[in-house]
Amino acid sequence: MHEIQVLIGGKETTEAFAATCSEALRRELTSELFMIPLTEALVLQMTSQALRLPDLEDPDEAKELASALQPVVTSLLDANLVGRLGVVLTQYFGGSGNQAALLVENGTVSHGPFVGEGSINRILARLGVCRDDKTGRDEFAVVGLDRWRSSDQIIGGAG
């Protein structure tokens, strides 16, 4: 299983966001990027409602992603953050599944939401992450998102 829901951004942007939400827990990904797991408590603090994600593997349900994420996106836009903040989601079970991502940039959704293979890498590239052609590691692996299998592991510091 690999099921994570996180915000990813630079130090200043994630610090500014965390300053507005006491439930935000920042974890360092790289020296330049940090992530904040979209925990149930954080989403409730941001939106006053639970995050109900569609099954990203089902094309009909995946079409509902934008509306499912709208309360989170609205909260991010209302925070008036300067910089870029990616919303990154994975839903893989036993090798089968999908991923999605979008980018909030200076008060607007600038990219996405994208659903499907490469969605997260597109957003990570916009955040300045470069794939490592020497090792064959894509952006997802370069920042180490493959270290965690769930948002709970991120919260617990495992990885």
C-alpha positions as CSV (number, residue, x, y, z in Angstrom):
1,M,0.0,0.0,0.0
2,H,1.1,3.5,-0.7
3,E,-1.4,6.1,0.3
4,I,-0.3,9.6,1.2
5,Q,-1.9,13.0,1.1
6,V,0.6,15.9,1.7
7,L,1.3,19.5,0.9
8,I,4.8,20.1,-0.4
9,G,6.6,23.4,-0.7
10,G,9.6,25.5,0.1
11,K,10.7,26.4,3.6
12,E,9.1,29.9,3.7
13,T,5.8,28.8,2.2
14,T,5.3,25.8,4.4
15,E,6.4,27.8,7.5
16,A,3.8,30.5,6.6
17,F,1.1,27.9,6.2
18,A,2.0,26.1,9.4
19,A,1.8,29.4,11.3
20,T,-1.9,29.6,10.3
21,C,-2.8,26.0,11.3
22,S,-1.7,24.6,14.6
23,E,-2.4,21.1,13.3
24,A,0.2,21.4,10.5
25,L,3.2,19.1,11.1
26,R,6.1,20.0,8.8
27,R,8.7,17.3,7.8
28,E,11.8,18.0,5.8
29,L,12.0,16.3,2.4
30,T,15.2,17.9,1.1
31,S,17.2,20.9,2.2
32,E,14.8,23.0,0.1
33,L,11.4,21.2,0.3
34,F,9.1,20.4,3.2
35,M,5.9,18.4,3.4
36,I,2.9,18.7,5.6
37,P,0.6,15.6,5.9
38,L,-3.0,16.4,5.3
39,T,-4.2,14.7,8.4
40,E,-7.8,14.5,9.4
41,A,-7.2,17.0,12.2
42,L,-5.5,19.4,9.8
43,V,-8.2,19.2,7.1
44,L,-10.9,19.7,9.8
45,Q,-9.0,22.8,11.0
46,M,-8.7,24.1,7.5
47,T,-12.1,23.3,6.1
48,S,-14.4,22.3,9.0
49,Q,-15.1,19.0,7.1
50,A,-13.5,15.7,6.4
51,L,-11.6,15.1,3.2
52,R,-13.3,12.5,1.1
53,L,-11.2,11.5,-1.8
54,P,-12.6,9.6,-4.8
55,D,-11.1,6.3,-6.0
56,L,-8.4,7.7,-8.3
57,E,-8.2,4.4,-10.2
58,D,-11.8,4.6,-11.3
59,P,-11.9,7.2,-14.2
60,D,-15.5,8.2,-13.4
61,E,-14.7,8.8,-9.7
62,A,-11.4,10.5,-10.5
63,K,-13.3,13.2,-12.4
64,E,-14.6,14.2,-8.9
65,L,-11.2,15.0,-7.6
66,A,-11.4,18.8,-8.2
67,S,-14.6,19.1,-6.3
68,A,-13.4,16.8,-3.5
69,L,-10.3,19.0,-3.0
70,Q,-12.1,22.3,-3.4
71,P,-12.5,23.0,0.4
72,V,-8.7,22.3,0.9
73,V,-7.8,24.5,-2.2
74,T,-10.1,27.3,-1.0
75,S,-8.4,27.3,2.4
76,L,-5.0,27.4,0.8
77,L,-6.0,30.3,-1.4
78,D,-7.6,32.1,1.5
79,A,-4.3,31.8,3.4
80,N,-2.7,34.3,0.9
81,L,0.5,32.3,0.8
82,V,3.4,33.6,-1.3
83,G,5.2,30.9,-3.2
84,R,4.2,27.5,-4.4
85,L,2.5,24.7,-2.5
86,G,1.8,21.3,-4.1
87,V,-1.1,19.0,-3.1
88,V,0.1,15.5,-3.6
89,L,-2.0,12.3,-3.4
90,T,-1.2,8.6,-3.9
91,Q,-3.6,5.6,-3.8
92,Y,-1.8,2.4,-4.5
93,F,-2.8,-1.0,-3.2
94,G,-0.8,-4.1,-4.2
95,G,0.8,-2.4,-7.2
96,S,-2.5,-1.1,-8.5
97,G,-3.7,2.4,-8.1
98,N,-3.1,6.0,-9.2
99,Q,-1.8,9.4,-8.1
100,A,-2.9,13.0,-8.4
101,A,-1.4,16.5,-7.8
102,L,-2.1,20.2,-8.2
103,L,-0.1,23.3,-7.6
104,V,-1.2,26.4,-5.8
105,E,1.0,29.3,-6.7
106,N,0.7,32.9,-5.3
107,G,-3.0,32.7,-4.6
108,T,-4.2,30.7,-7.6
109,V,-4.2,27.1,-8.8
110,S,-1.6,27.3,-11.5
111,H,-1.4,23.6,-12.5
112,G,-3.8,20.7,-12.2
113,P,-5.4,18.9,-10.7
114,F,-3.7,16.1,-12.7
115,V,-4.6,12.5,-12.2
116,G,-2.5,9.6,-13.5
117,E,1.0,8.5,-13.9
118,G,3.5,11.3,-13.7
119,S,1.1,13.7,-12.0
120,I,3.2,14.1,-8.9
121,N,6.4,14.5,-10.9
122,R,4.9,17.3,-12.9
123,I,4.2,19.3,-9.8
124,L,7.6,18.4,-8.2
125,A,9.3,19.7,-11.3
126,R,7.4,23.0,-10.9
127,L,8.7,23.0,-7.3
128,G,12.3,22.8,-8.7
129,V,12.9,19.1,-8.3
130,C,15.0,17.5,-11.1
131,R,15.0,13.9,-12.0
132,D,18.4,12.1,-11.6
133,D,19.2,10.7,-15.0
134,K,22.4,9.1,-13.8
135,T,20.6,6.9,-11.3
136,G,17.2,6.7,-13.2
137,R,15.4,8.2,-10.2
138,D,12.4,10.3,-11.0
139,E,11.4,13.4,-9.1
140,F,9.2,11.3,-6.7
141,A,12.2,9.2,-5.7
142,V,14.7,12.1,-5.7
143,V,12.8,13.9,-2.9
144,G,12.2,10.6,-1.1
145,L,8.5,10.2,-1.2
146,D,9.0,6.5,-1.7
147,R,10.3,6.3,1.9
148,W,6.8,6.4,3.3
149,R,3.8,4.1,2.7
150,S,1.2,6.3,4.4
151,S,0.6,9.7,5.9
152,D,0.6,8.0,9.3
153,Q,4.2,6.9,8.8
154,I,5.1,10.5,7.9
155,I,3.5,11.8,11.1
156,G,5.3,9.1,13.1
157,G,8.6,10.1,11.6
158,A,9.2,6.7,10.0
159,G,10.9,6.5,6.7
